[in-house]
Amino acid sequence: MDKLFILLLILFGIGFIYFLFMVSIQFTRINKINLLLGMDVTKLYDNDDDLVDPLTYLIRKCAMFLYKVSVKL
């Protein structure tokens, strides 16, 4: 039972690290688009309503949230 719990904890940790890594990549892409275009990226980026993958959708939304918070600071 303890080995199963440790295995699930390790898998959850790897999944969480993967999620944070993908959010950071997406956040970097949003910042690069902002630097290249010099305009409000939220209007361009929110029009992508391709719900192909729920994980990709969640990653994009989290990265956009981080971008909006960083712009307000």
C-alpha positions in Angstrom: 0.0 0.0 0.0 2.8 2.4 0.8 4.6 1.6 -2.4 1.4 2.4 -4.4 1.0 5.7 -2.6 4.6 6.7 -3.3 4.3 5.7 -6.9 1.1 7.8 -7.3 2.8 10.7 -5.5 5.8 10.5 -7.9 3.5 10.4 -10.9 1.5 13.4 -9.7 4.8 15.3 -9.1 6.0 14.5 -12.6 2.7 15.6 -14.1 2.7 18.8 -12.1 6.3 19.6 -13.2 5.3 18.9 -16.8 2.3 21.2 -16.5 4.4 24.1 -15.0 7.0 23.6 -17.7 4.4 23.8 -20.5 2.9 26.9 -18.9 6.2 28.6 -18.7 6.9 27.8 -22.4 3.5 29.2 -23.4 4.1 32.3 -21.2 7.4 32.9 -22.9 5.7 32.7 -26.3 3.1 35.2 -25.3 5.8 37.6 -24.1 7.7 37.2 -27.3 4.6 38.0 -29.4 4.0 41.0 -27.2 7.6 42.2 -27.8 7.4 41.6 -31.5 4.1 43.2 -32.2 4.0 45.8 -29.4 0.3 45.5 -28.9 -2.3 43.9 -26.6 -1.8 40.2 -27.0 -4.9 39.2 -25.0 -7.1 40.1 -27.9 -5.2 38.0 -30.4 -4.7 35.1 -28.1 -8.2 34.8 -26.7 -9.6 34.1 -30.2 -8.1 30.6 -30.2 -11.1 28.6 -29.1 -9.7 25.3 -30.4 -10.7 22.9 -27.6 -8.8 20.1 -29.2 -7.2 19.0 -25.9 -8.4 20.1 -22.4 -4.8 20.1 -21.1 -3.7 22.4 -23.8 -6.6 24.7 -23.2 -5.8 24.8 -19.5 -2.2 25.5 -20.2 -3.1 28.4 -22.5 -5.5 29.8 -20.0 -3.0 29.6 -17.1 -0.3 31.2 -19.2 -2.6 34.0 -20.3 -3.6 34.6 -16.7 0.1 34.9 -15.7 0.6 37.3 -18.6 -2.3 39.5 -17.5 -1.1 39.6 -13.9 2.5 40.4 -15.0 1.2 43.3 -17.2 -0.7 44.8 -14.3 2.4 44.7 -12.1 
